[in-house]
Amino acid sequence: MELNERLKLNKEGWDTIADEWFGSTALPTYGPNMCTEDELKLFGNIKDKKVLDIGCGSGHSLKYMGDHEASELWGLDISTSQISTAKKFLSEHNYKASLFESPMEINPGIHENYFDIVYSIYAFGWTVDLEKSIELVSKYLKPGGIFIMSWDHPIQSCTQIENEKIKVNRSYHNLDIIHMSKSNESMSFTKWKMSSYINAFSKSNMHIEELIEDVREEILNEEHNDFTRYYSKHKAKYLPLSMIIKARKMD
């Protein structure tokens, strides 16, 4: 499947199911079974910072930034429905935001060397061109600015639970395109490797300051039998399901 076809497929899917995911996985939440921003404090002081949300969805993470007194709110999302929802949601909470309907692999008119913070909460892994998307993030940031993203850990989609046992069902080494159904809509994403992210940041003049793979402590200390769930707590006891990367643009 060509890249443009994948983008079209994912856009159509998200346009259809946007309402079902209203407010889902938004700050202070980073992802399934992970610690929150309230605990990790990766962003530091947000007050008076210019922020850009890649894959802004329904706008809930931008509201979080506004609630913490960011000076400017910007967002980008491939979905027409998500952008429409975000505009309405933020307006209802008296926040003004500059929102763009666009794939993250294209700059639709966003300022470069402008933002203190760029972030993406469980959206960045949808990119069909990881190096291009990270290159654009680097261009958007001021020197010294930070980028924080969360997404599935690369090992997550290589494993599944069968008969209550975790099994490897896909090679970690291959950059597979994974076709999936989300709320009965067909979508696809690339299973990048950890090295894919690290090398892409390096090529774009960005230094990774933190890589967080930990799950919440209570999950490790309890027994779980949610064997059929994709983000199974049982599986999370043995391997990371999600990750957070914090990177800084070099001067």
SVG drawing of the C-alpha trace seen along z (x, -y; Angstrom):
<svg xmlns="http://www.w3.org/2000/svg" viewBox="-19 -34 43 56">
<polyline fill="none" stroke="black" stroke-width="0.4" points="0.0,0.0 1.4,-3.4 2.1,-6.1 -0.7,-8.4 -3.1,-5.5 -2.3,-4.7 -2.8,-8.3 -6.1,-8.4 -7.2,-5.1 -6.3,-6.4 -7.9,-9.8 -11.2,-8.2 -11.1,-5.9 -10.5,-8.6 -13.1,-10.8 -15.6,-8.0 -14.8,-7.1 -13.6,-10.4 -16.6,-10.7 -15.9,-7.3 -12.5,-8.5 -13.5,-11.9 -11.0,-12.7 -9.3,-9.4 -5.6,-9.1 -4.9,-12.8 -2.7,-14.6 -2.0,-14.1 -2.4,-10.5 0.4,-9.2 -0.9,-5.8 -2.2,-2.4 -0.7,-1.3 1.8,-4.2 2.5,-6.8 0.9,-10.2 2.4,-13.6 1.3,-14.6 3.8,-11.9 6.5,-12.2 6.6,-16.0 8.4,-15.7 7.2,-19.1 8.4,-21.2 6.9,-24.7 4.4,-25.2 3.5,-28.7 4.1,-31.2 5.3,-28.5 4.3,-28.2 3.1,-24.6 2.2,-22.4 0.3,-19.2 0.9,-16.6 -2.2,-14.5 -4.3,-16.8 -7.4,-14.7 -10.4,-16.2 -8.3,-18.9 -8.1,-17.6 -4.3,-17.7 -4.4,-21.3 -6.9,-22.2 -4.4,-20.7 -1.7,-23.0 -4.1,-25.9 -5.0,-25.1 -1.3,-25.2 -1.1,-28.7 0.7,-28.0 0.9,-31.2 -0.1,-29.8 -1.9,-26.6 -1.3,-25.1 -2.5,-21.7 -2.4,-19.4 -4.5,-16.4 -5.1,-14.4 -8.8,-14.1 -11.4,-16.7 -13.7,-15.4 -11.1,-15.6 -10.1,-19.2 -13.8,-20.2 -14.3,-18.6 -11.2,-20.2 -12.2,-23.7 -15.6,-23.3 -14.2,-21.7 -11.5,-24.4 -13.9,-27.2 -16.4,-25.9 -13.5,-26.2 -12.6,-29.7 -9.3,-28.7 -8.1,-30.0 -6.0,-27.6 -4.4,-27.6 -5.4,-24.2 -4.4,-22.6 -6.0,-19.7 -2.9,-17.9 -0.8,-14.8 2.1,-15.2 4.5,-14.4 3.7,-17.8 4.1,-21.3 0.7,-23.0 2.0,-26.5 3.3,-26.0 6.0,-28.4 9.6,-27.1 12.1,-27.8 9.0,-29.0 7.8,-26.5 9.1,-25.8 7.3,-22.5 6.1,-20.1 4.3,-16.9 2.3,-14.0 0.2,-11.8 -0.3,-8.4 -0.5,-9.7 3.0,-10.0 3.3,-6.3 0.7,-6.7 3.3,-8.5 4.0,-6.8 7.5,-8.6 9.1,-8.6 12.3,-10.5 10.3,-13.2 7.9,-13.7 10.8,-14.0 12.6,-16.3 9.6,-18.6 9.3,-18.5 12.9,-19.6 12.2,-22.5 9.2,-23.7 11.1,-23.8 13.3,-26.6 16.9,-25.6 16.7,-24.0 13.0,-23.3 11.6,-19.9 9.5,-17.2 7.6,-14.6 5.9,-11.7 4.1,-8.5 3.2,-5.5 3.1,-1.7 6.5,-0.2 8.0,1.5 7.8,4.9 4.1,4.7 2.8,5.6 5.3,8.5 3.6,10.4 0.2,11.8 -1.4,13.9 -2.4,17.5 -3.7,19.9 -2.7,17.4 0.9,17.4 2.8,14.6 4.1,15.6 6.2,13.8 4.1,13.7 6.0,11.2 9.7,10.5 11.0,7.4 13.6,6.9 11.1,6.2 9.5,2.8 6.1,4.4 3.0,2.5 0.3,3.7 -3.2,3.6 -5.9,3.4 -9.5,2.7 -10.3,-0.1 -14.0,-0.3 -14.6,1.6 -12.7,-0.9 -9.6,0.3 -6.3,-1.4 -2.6,-0.7 0.6,-1.7 4.3,-0.8 5.9,1.2 9.0,-0.9 12.0,0.4 13.4,-1.4 16.5,-2.1 14.2,-3.7 13.2,-6.4 16.7,-6.9 18.4,-7.2 15.7,-9.5 16.1,-11.9 19.9,-11.8 19.6,-12.7 17.4,-15.7 19.8,-17.3 17.8,-16.1 19.1,-14.6 17.0,-12.0 17.0,-13.0 14.6,-10.3 13.2,-7.0 10.5,-5.7 9.2,-2.1 7.9,-1.6 4.4,-0.6 2.6,-1.7 3.9,0.0 0.5,1.4 0.3,3.4 3.5,5.1 2.3,6.1 -1.1,7.5 -2.4,10.5 -4.4,9.9 -6.5,12.1 -7.3,9.7 -5.8,12.1 -7.9,11.0 -7.1,7.2 -4.6,5.7 -3.2,3.6 -3.3,6.5 -2.2,5.7 -1.1,9.4 1.2,8.8 2.4,5.5 3.8,7.3 6.4,9.0 7.1,6.5 6.5,2.8 3.4,2.0 4.0,-1.7 6.9,-4.2 7.6,-7.8 10.4,-9.7 11.6,-13.1 14.0,-14.8 15.6,-18.2 16.6,-20.2 20.3,-21.0 21.6,-24.5"/>
</svg>
